[in-house]
Structure formats: structure tokens, C-alpha cells
Amino acid sequence: MQLRGHGLRLDGRVAGPRWLPPLIPVPRRKAGVWLVPARNAKGAWGVRLRTAEAIIGEYRVDGGELILSGR
């Protein structure tokens, strides 16, 4: 499956043998918007768009504390 729009692109395989769980493409991010592949209760595929409220840019451990920075 390939989805494109407004400079965003999502490629991935979403089918396979019936005895295995479906291969779901990983979420992608562009300009603070996440494209998240999703299936509804009937098994139809769609895409959810999520806007990031915060983005972690860096992380480190300092004296046993986890320090996060970002926007």
C-alpha cells in the first residue's frame, strides 16, 4: 500500500498469510504530523493523522535522572 498527500508518503505491506498477524507499517512523522496506519472493527485500513503536542529532541541520563529536551 502507498499513501501520498501534501508532501507526506507512507509505504508498507499490509497483507500476508492469513495465519500470521498483518504486517502494519510503522507510523511516520513529517512537520509535526504523525501518519498512523489503523484498521477499523471490520478490518478496513485507514490512516489517522495526529498532531504532535510535544517532540523530544534529545535525552540523556544525568546522575540517575532522565533529562528530556525538545519542543
Secondary structure as the mmCIF struct_conf table of DSSP 4:
data_model
#
loop_
_struct_conf.conf_type_id
_struct_conf.id
_struct_conf.beg_label_comp_id
_struct_conf.beg_label_asym_id
_struct_conf.beg_label_seq_id
_struct_conf.end_label_comp_id
_struct_conf.end_label_asym_id
_struct_conf.end_label_seq_id
STRN STRN1 GLN A 2 GLY A 5
TURN_TY1_P TURN_TY1_P1 HIS A 6 GLY A 7
STRN STRN2 LEU A 8 ASP A 11
TURN_TY1_P TURN_TY1_P2 ARG A 18 TRP A 19
BEND BEND1 LEU A 20 LEU A 20
HELX_LH_PP_P HELX_LH_PP_P1 PRO A 21 PRO A 27
STRN STRN3 ARG A 28 LYS A 30
TURN_TY1_P TURN_TY1_P3 ALA A 31 GLY A 32
STRN STRN4 VAL A 33 ARG A 39
TURN_TY1_P TURN_TY1_P4 ALA A 41 LYS A 42
BEND BEND2 GLY A 43 GLY A 43
STRN STRN5 TRP A 45 THR A 51
BEND BEND3 GLU A 53 GLU A 53
STRN STRN6 ILE A 56 ASP A 62
TURN_TY1_P TURN_TY1_P5 GLY A 63 GLY A 64
STRN STRN7 GLU A 65 GLY A 70
#
